Amino acid sequence: MSAGHRRFAAMALMVPLAAAAVGCGGDSGDKDDGGGSPGSSRPVADSEDSAPAGTLGELKGPDDVVVTISSAVRDGGGFVTVQGSVTNRGKAVFDALEWRSKETGLKSRSAISGASLVDDRSKKRYLVLRDTDGECLCTTGLTNIKPGESRPLFAQFPAPPSEITAVDFQLPTMPTVRIRLSG
């Protein structure tokens, strides 16, 4: 599918997906800008203290797998594209099968389709967009990542309201990280 067709398909899906965004539960208390989602029991990575210079955040997961977020950019079409990399700092081959969405209609079995952005202010969760063929608008093929190997990754989401400048990036099996949106 061409990039133009994929963008059109994503726009066609954005309205229903944005309307279906899952509300996040939790307490109504305020949280500081570096924290995780209210009521979340997941660990939160402190994006300012733990991330290497030039990155928005870093998630350190099981088996020494590290996801580094380098950008989270809004575009004029109402999307946010998150880009970064996954690095296997462990001793065994890594497959990102646990990062995929639990949705049964998805075709890709090795993707970051289970990622989400959480806007705790509005209590909304934004899921990775899908094209008309049921494929996520995200990196696929994250299998057989050898020790020491890095691979680029991206995921495209519906954009939160323009007044929201930071969101929590979540990926199954990884700690949550607070990232700033640009654009």
Secondary structure, DSSP 4 states (H G I P E B T S, - for coil): --HHHHHHHHHHHHHHHHHTPEEP--------TTS--TT--S-EE-HHHHSPTT-SEEEE-GGGEEEEEEEEEE-TTSEEEEEEEEEE-SSS-B--GGGS---TT---SSBSTT-EEEETTTTEEEEPPB-TTS-BSB-B----B-TT-EEEEEEEEEPPPTT--EEEEE-TTS-EEEEE-B-
